[in-house]
Every structure is written in C-alpha cells, then in structure tokens.
C-alpha cells in the first residue's frame, strides 16, 4: 500500500475535475450539485471531490 497526503486546503469539491475551473460559489456545504460554468459538466460535490483527490494522489510523486 502507498499512502499519499493531499493538501488539507485543496479545494477538491470546488474545482471542476474536467477543466480545472474553481467555482467559489460552491463553498456552501448546502450546495450538493453544481454545473461548471466553463465546461458545463454537472457534478455531485462529493463525487467531484473524490475524483480530484484521486488525481492529486496520482500526480503527487
């Protein structure tokens, strides 16, 4: 097993995992789904965050 640490302050639920756009409007935890204004992808905040965290772990060397 390999464990990699991701920055605690990384905005994983606010950042579009497709295009990288950071949506400041999704800071509110009541916002469960959002549409990226740049690439128009639709996201569940938790699924999007998990993909972003996975990608950060893969990219960390």
LOLUM-261610 format. One record per atom (N, C-alpha, C): residue number from 1; residue in one letter; atom name; x, y, z. Coordinates in steps of 0.02 Angstrom, whole numbers, plus 50000, padded with zeros to 5 digits. Layout:
% LOLUM-261610
<node k="NUM" r="A" a="CA" u="X" v="Y" w="Z"/>
...
//
This chain:
% LOLUM-261610
<node k="1" r="X" a="N" u="50042" v="49940" w="50000"/>
<node k="1" r="X" a="CA" u="50000" v="50000" w="50000"/>
<node k="1" r="X" a="C" u="50043" v="50062" w="50000"/>
<node k="2" r="X" a="N" u="50020" v="50112" w="49965"/>
<node k="2" r="X" a="CA" u="50053" v="50177" w="49964"/>
<node k="2" r="X" a="C" u="50003" v="50229" w="49986"/>
<node k="3" r="X" a="N" u="50022" v="50269" w="50035"/>
<node k="3" r="X" a="CA" u="49980" v="50323" w="50059"/>
<node k="3" r="X" a="C" u="50012" v="50389" w="50040"/>
<node k="4" r="X" a="N" u="49972" v="50432" w="50008"/>
<node k="4" r="X" a="CA" u="49997" v="50498" w="49989"/>
<node k="4" r="X" a="C" u="49953" v="50551" w="50021"/>
<node k="5" r="X" a="N" u="49984" v="50604" w="50044"/>
<node k="5" r="X" a="CA" u="49948" v="50658" w="50078"/>
<node k="5" r="X" a="C" u="49930" v="50712" w="50027"/>
<node k="6" r="X" a="N" u="49866" v="50733" w="50029"/>
<node k="6" r="X" a="CA" u="49842" v="50788" w="49987"/>
<node k="6" r="X" a="C" u="49835" v="50849" w="50032"/>
<node k="7" r="X" a="N" u="49853" v="50907" w="50006"/>
<node k="7" r="X" a="CA" u="49849" v="50970" w="50044"/>
<node k="7" r="X" a="C" u="49780" v="50978" w="50075"/>
<node k="8" r="X" a="N" u="49777" v="50991" w="50140"/>
<node k="8" r="X" a="CA" u="49714" v="50999" w="50176"/>
<node k="8" r="X" a="C" u="49671" v="51054" w="50147"/>
<node k="9" r="X" a="N" u="49703" v="51106" w="50121"/>
<node k="9" r="X" a="CA" u="49666" v="51164" w="50096"/>
<node k="9" r="X" a="C" u="49651" v="51161" w="50021"/>
<node k="10" r="X" a="N" u="49664" v="51104" w="49989"/>
<node k="10" r="X" a="CA" u="49648" v="51096" w="49919"/>
<node k="10" r="X" a="C" u="49572" v="51097" w="49910"/>
<node k="11" r="X" a="N" u="49548" v="51139" w="49867"/>
<node k="11" r="X" a="CA" u="49475" v="51148" w="49857"/>
<node k="11" r="X" a="C" u="49447" v="51093" w="49812"/>
<node k="12" r="X" a="N" u="49447" v="51032" w="49837"/>
<node k="12" r="X" a="CA" u="49428" v="50974" w="49797"/>
<node k="12" r="X" a="C" u="49355" v="50974" w="49775"/>
<node k="13" r="X" a="N" u="49310" v="50999" w="49816"/>
<node k="13" r="X" a="CA" u="49240" v="50999" w="49797"/>
<node k="13" r="X" a="C" u="49221" v="51060" w="49756"/>
<node k="14" r="X" a="N" u="49264" v="51110" w="49754"/>
<node k="14" r="X" a="CA" u="49250" v="51172" w="49717"/>
<node k="14" r="X" a="C" u="49282" v="51173" w="49648"/>
<node k="15" r="X" a="N" u="49328" v="51127" w="49635"/>
<node k="15" r="X" a="CA" u="49366" v="51128" w="49572"/>
<node k="15" r="X" a="C" u="49339" v="51075" w="49524"/>
<node k="16" r="X" a="N" u="49323" v="51096" w="49464"/>
<node k="16" r="X" a="CA" u="49298" v="51051" w="49412"/>
<node k="16" r="X" a="C" u="49354" v="51001" w="49394"/>
<node k="17" r="X" a="N" u="49339" v="50937" w="49400"/>
<node k="17" r="X" a="CA" u="49392" v="50887" w="49385"/>
<node k="17" r="X" a="C" u="49404" v="50880" w="49310"/>
<node k="18" r="X" a="N" u="49360" v="50907" w="49268"/>
<node k="18" r="X" a="CA" u="49370" v="50903" w="49195"/>
<node k="18" r="X" a="C" u="49413" v="50960" w="49169"/>
<node k="19" r="X" a="N" u="49397" v="51022" w="49188"/>
<node k="19" r="X" a="CA" u="49431" v="51080" w="49159"/>
<node k="19" r="X" a="C" u="49473" v="51120" w="49208"/>
<node k="20" r="X" a="N" u="49466" v="51106" w="49274"/>
<node k="20" r="X" a="CA" u="49506" v="51141" w="49324"/>
<node k="20" r="X" a="C" u="49477" v="51206" w="49348"/>
<node k="21" r="X" a="N" u="49418" v="51226" w="49324"/>
<node k="21" r="X" a="CA" u="49386" v="51288" w="49346"/>
<node k="21" r="X" a="C" u="49370" v="51284" w="49421"/>
<node k="22" r="X" a="N" u="49387" v="51337" w="49459"/>
<node k="22" r="X" a="CA" u="49371" v="51339" w="49530"/>
<node k="22" r="X" a="C" u="49309" v="51380" w="49540"/>
<node k="23" r="X" a="N" u="49256" v="51348" w="49564"/>
<node k="23" r="X" a="CA" u="49191" v="51379" w="49574"/>
<node k="23" r="X" a="C" u="49184" v="51400" w="49647"/>
<node k="24" r="X" a="N" u="49197" v="51464" w="49661"/>
<node k="24" r="X" a="CA" u="49192" v="51490" w="49730"/>
<node k="24" r="X" a="C" u="49121" v="51486" w="49757"/>
<node k="25" r="X" a="N" u="49071" v="51482" w="49713"/>
<node k="25" r="X" a="CA" u="49002" v="51480" w="49735"/>
<node k="25" r="X" a="C" u="48982" v="51415" w="49768"/>
<node k="26" r="X" a="N" u="49026" v="51365" w="49767"/>
<node k="26" r="X" a="CA" u="49009" v="51300" w="49796"/>
<node k="26" r="X" a="C" u="49040" v="51290" w="49865"/>
<node k="27" r="X" a="N" u="49065" v="51343" w="49897"/>
<node k="27" r="X" a="CA" u="49093" v="51337" w="49964"/>
<node k="27" r="X" a="C" u="49040" v="51316" w="50015"/>
<node k="28" r="X" a="N" u="48979" v="51339" w="50005"/>
<node k="28" r="X" a="CA" u="48923" v="51323" w="50049"/>
<node k="28" r="X" a="C" u="48910" v="51247" w="50046"/>
<node k="29" r="X" a="N" u="48912" v="51214" w="50102"/>
<node k="29" r="X" a="CA" u="48902" v="51141" w="50104"/>
<node k="29" r="X" a="C" u="48832" v="51119" w="50084"/>
<node k="30" r="X" a="N" u="48785" v="51167" w="50084"/>
<node k="30" r="X" a="CA" u="48717" v="51150" w="50062"/>
<node k="30" r="X" a="C" u="48712" v="51142" w="49986"/>
<node k="31" r="X" a="N" u="48763" v="51165" w="49950"/>
<node k="31" r="X" a="CA" u="48764" v="51156" w="49877"/>
<node k="31" r="X" a="C" u="48790" v="51086" w="49864"/>
<node k="32" r="X" a="N" u="48745" v="51040" w="49848"/>
<node k="32" r="X" a="CA" u="48763" v="50970" w="49839"/>
<node k="32" r="X" a="C" u="48781" v="50954" w="49767"/>
<node k="33" r="X" a="N" u="48752" v="50991" w="49720"/>
<node k="33" r="X" a="CA" u="48767" v="50981" w="49649"/>
<node k="33" r="X" a="C" u="48780" v="51049" w="49618"/>
<node k="34" r="X" a="N" u="48823" v="51049" w="49567"/>
<node k="34" r="X" a="CA" u="48837" v="51112" w="49531"/>
<node k="34" r="X" a="C" u="48856" v="51098" w="49459"/>
<node k="35" r="X" a="N" u="48845" v="51147" w="49417"/>
<node k="35" r="X" a="CA" u="48862" v="51143" w="49346"/>
<node k="35" r="X" a="C" u="48921" v="51190" w="49334"/>
<node k="36" r="X" a="N" u="48973" v="51164" w="49304"/>
<node k="36" r="X" a="CA" u="49033" v="51204" w="49290"/>
<node k="36" r="X" a="C" u="49015" v="51257" w="49237"/>
<node k="37" r="X" a="N" u="49026" v="51321" w="49253"/>
<node k="37" r="X" a="CA" u="49010" v="51373" w="49204"/>
<node k="37" r="X" a="C" u="49058" v="51374" w="49144"/>
<node k="38" r="X" a="N" u="49115" v="51340" w="49151"/>
<node k="38" r="X" a="CA" u="49164" v="51340" w="49096"/>
<node k="38" r="X" a="C" u="49152" v="51283" w="49047"/>
<node k="39" r="X" a="N" u="49146" v="51221" w="49072"/>
<node k="39" r="X" a="CA" u="49138" v="51163" w="49027"/>
<node k="39" r="X" a="C" u="49068" v="51133" w="49029"/>
<node k="40" r="X" a="N" u="49024" v="51159" w="49073"/>
<node k="40" r="X" a="CA" u="48953" v="51140" w="49077"/>
<node k="40" r="X" a="C" u="48942" v="51068" w="49100"/>
<node k="41" r="X" a="N" u="48991" v="51040" w="49136"/>
<node k="41" r="X" a="CA" u="48982" v="50973" w="49165"/>
<node k="41" r="X" a="C" u="48942" v="50979" w="49229"/>
<node k="42" r="X" a="N" u="48903" v="50928" w="49245"/>
<node k="42" r="X" a="CA" u="48861" v="50928" w="49304"/>
<node k="42" r="X" a="C" u="48893" v="50883" w="49357"/>
<node k="43" r="X" a="N" u="48897" v="50907" w="49420"/>
<node k="43" r="X" a="CA" u="48932" v="50870" w="49472"/>
<node k="43" r="X" a="C" u="48894" v="50863" w="49537"/>
<node k="44" r="X" a="N" u="48901" v="50805" w="49567"/>
<node k="44" r="X" a="CA" u="48887" v="50796" w="49638"/>
<node k="44" r="X" a="C" u="48951" v="50817" w="49673"/>
<node k="45" r="X" a="N" u="48947" v="50859" w="49723"/>
<node k="45" r="X" a="CA" u="49007" v="50887" w="49754"/>
<node k="45" r="X" a="C" u="49054" v="50833" w="49782"/>
<node k="46" r="X" a="N" u="49026" v="50779" w="49811"/>
<node k="46" r="X" a="CA" u="49068" v="50728" w="49841"/>
<node k="46" r="X" a="C" u="49103" v="50684" w="49789"/>
<node k="47" r="X" a="N" u="49067" v="50668" w="49735"/>
<node k="47" r="X" a="CA" u="49097" v="50629" w="49681"/>
<node k="47" r="X" a="C" u="49153" v="50669" w="49648"/>
<node k="48" r="X" a="N" u="49139" v="50733" w="49634"/>
<node k="48" r="X" a="CA" u="49189" v="50777" w="49604"/>
<node k="48" r="X" a="C" u="49250" v="50782" w="49649"/>
<node k="49" r="X" a="N" u="49239" v="50791" w="49714"/>
<node k="49" r="X" a="CA" u="49294" v="50798" w="49761"/>
<node k="49" r="X" a="C" u="49336" v="50734" w="49763"/>
<node k="50" r="X" a="N" u="49303" v="50676" w="49762"/>
<node k="50" r="X" a="CA" u="49341" v="50613" w="49765"/>
<node k="50" r="X" a="C" u="49384" v="50603" w="49702"/>
<node k="51" r="X" a="N" u="49358" v="50623" w="49644"/>
<node k="51" r="X" a="CA" u="49398" v="50618" w="49583"/>
<node k="51" r="X" a="C" u="49458" v="50665" w="49586"/>
<node k="52" r="X" a="N" u="49447" v="50726" w="49611"/>
<node k="52" r="X" a="CA" u="49502" v="50774" w="49618"/>
<node k="52" r="X" a="C" u="49555" v="50749" w="49667"/>
<node k="53" r="X" a="N" u="49534" v="50720" w="49723"/>
<node k="53" r="X" a="CA" u="49582" v="50694" w="49772"/>
<node k="53" r="X" a="C" u="49621" v="50635" w="49742"/>
<node k="54" r="X" a="N" u="49587" v="50591" w="49706"/>
<node k="54" r="X" a="CA" u="49620" v="50536" w="49672"/>
<node k="54" r="X" a="C" u="49674" v="50563" w="49624"/>
<node k="55" r="X" a="N" u="49655" v="50612" w="49584"/>
<node k="55" r="X" a="CA" u="49703" v="50640" w="49535"/>
<node k="55" r="X" a="C" u="49762" v="50673" w="49570"/>
<node k="56" r="X" a="N" u="49750" v="50708" w="49626"/>
<node k="56" r="X" a="CA" u="49805" v="50738" w="49663"/>
<node k="56" r="X" a="C" u="49852" v="50685" w="49690"/>
<node k="57" r="X" a="N" u="49824" v="50629" w="49713"/>
<node k="57" r="X" a="CA" u="49865" v="50574" w="49738"/>
<node k="57" r="X" a="C" u="49906" v="50542" w="49683"/>
<node k="58" r="X" a="N" u="49877" v="50535" w="49624"/>
<node k="58" r="X" a="CA" u="49913" v="50506" w="49567"/>
<node k="58" r="X" a="C" u="49969" v="50552" w="49545"/>
<node k="59" r="X" a="N" u="49956" v="50618" w="49544"/>
<node k="59" r="X" a="CA" u="50005" v="50666" w="49521"/>
<node k="59" r="X" a="C" u="50062" v="50678" w="49571"/>
<node k="60" r="X" a="N" u="50049" v="50665" w="49635"/>
<node k="60" r="X" a="CA" u="50099" v="50676" w="49687"/>
<node k="60" r="X" a="C" u="50154" v="50623" w="49682"/>
<node k="61" r="X" a="N" u="50215" v="50644" w="49675"/>
<node k="61" r="X" a="CA" u="50271" v="50596" w="49670"/>
<node k="61" r="X" a="C" u="50323" v="50613" w="49722"/>
//
